[in-house]
């Protein structure tokens, strides 16, 4: 489960954790459309983590979190076959179904 601790609202009920190099590289490529599920990417230190949507066939929302799991940046409506370079460093990246980040704001604390 991924929850917005600031608002007390559940964002998604299910999550997959991507810690290995392979799982981070694969991400959502060739995956079926997400429903009530998020992908959590773990990075050992704060870094700029560019993302691509090559071979991802759904629009998603992305949350970038710092080491204490506060939202430092949000990319909404990330479309297939595009790229995104964040402006802020993050320790965690969460990929969510489209519009599931609608009530989340920069500075919110996320729990998973």
C-alpha positions, 0 to 999 in steps of 0.5 A: 500500500502507498499512502499520503501520510500528510492527508491520510489518504491511500493512493494505491492499495498494492505496490511492487518494489524495484530494488535490483538493476533489472527490475529498475531497468524494466519498470513498466515496459511491456506491462499491462495497464496498472489499476490500483497499483504502484511501482516503487524504485529505490536508490541508495542516495539522492540523485537526478533520475531521468525516466523514459516511457519507451515500450510503456503503453499507458500514461502514468503519474510519477512522484519523486521523494527525498530520503525522508519520503517527502514529495520533491517533484511530481510528473503528471500525465507522463505519456508513452514514448516520451522522456522526463528529466527531473529538476530535483534529486530523489531517493525514491521514485513512485510510478502510479496509474494516471490521475492517482496523484491528483490529491498529492502535493509537493511537500507531502509525506508518503508512506509505503 
